[in-house]
Amino acid sequence: MHVHALKVPGATLRYETRGSGPALLLLPGGGADAAVWDPLADTLADHFTVVACDPRGTTRSPLDGPPEDQNPAEQADDAALLLAAVTDEPAYVLGISAGAIVAVDLLQRHPALVRRVVAHEPPLVELLPDAAEQRSFFASVVEAHRERGVEAAMAVMAAGTGGGDAGGRAGGDGTGGDRRAPAPHTPPPEVFRRMSANAPFFLEHQLRQFTGHLPDLDALAPHADRLVPAAGEESHGLLLRRPAEALAHRLGVALAEFPGGHVGCVEQPAAFADRLLDVLLKS
């Protein structure tokens, strides 16, 4: 595994590469970083040049200035610059949760750079008929953070989405999962501490900004054959499965199911990697 840095407007991105073959860009959920992919990255590196990035604003990809609100378009542009730095061919992309929102926006904004996108449970609640209710819910999570701290905010999040988080219970995006799912991979203590340190930035500057994002479905439609909305097999009935279903329905494409819940890549990494290979290489 090789570690690199890339200067982008307003930030410096840390990213990792391993393996060889066509590029596969991995985009983590909010508050998480490249380490969330460690349990499955080596398997994927047998087939791809795996590129795993720490998003701007996380501890290892600092902003040039003070903390500020994030938006999917800016992070999609970051992903485009990163792909241009590592490959001259269209790339495969997998995003989970907030990273899935970025992956969808990358396809919308930079379609020539993308071969196929798997967007696993993007919390695009603005696609839902009860979007106003969900908007209010995520605002309540931020309010809980401001009034009572990170743990209280994550408890509100878990109660409203079903539990779990995209940082492997290490301060990740906290936006869903199934309490019946297998115990997730436990990160090393230093990874846990690092991702936990990202939680305040995620709650204040990313949660509402990303869940309030509405993709341009008309711009996506010509590229819908390259988009795979995905959801966890254990996510039935949970809030964050619904936007993936809505996105698939609105674009007239099939929904792919993956092992586990909202964070199946952490809960069942080997099975998740096998399913990803099936979707990317055999479809």
Salt bridges, closest charged atoms under 4 A:
GLU16 OE2 - ARG14 NH1 2.71
GLU16 OE1 - ARG18 NH1 3.85
GLU16 OE2 - ARG60 NH2 3.91
ASP33 OD1 - ARG60 NH2 3.62
ASP33 OD2 - ARG194 NE 2.60
ASP38 OD1 - ARG18 NH2 3.75
ASP42 OD1 - ARG18 NE 3.55
ASP54 OD2 - ARG60 NE 2.67
ASP64 OD2 - LYS7 NZ 2.94
ASP69 OD1 - HIS205 ND1 2.89
GLU74 OE2 - ARG56 NH1 3.42
ASP77 OD2 - ARG109 NH2 2.93
ASP77 OD1 - HIS110 NE2 2.73
ASP78 OD2 - ARG56 NE 2.62
GLU89 OE1 - ARG115 NH2 3.93
ASP105 OD1 - HIS213 NE2 3.15
GLU121 OE1 - HIS262 ND1 2.64
GLU126 OE2 - ARG135 NE 2.79
ASP130 OD1 - ARG242 NH2 2.87
ASP173 OD2 - HIS262 NE2 3.97
ASP178 OD2 - ARG180 NH2 2.59
GLU204 OE2 - ARG146 NH2 2.36
GLU245 OE2 - ARG241 NE 2.72
GLU257 OE2 - HIS236 NE2 2.91
GLU257 OE2 - ARG241 NH2 2.58
ASP278 OD2 - ARG275 NH1 2.87
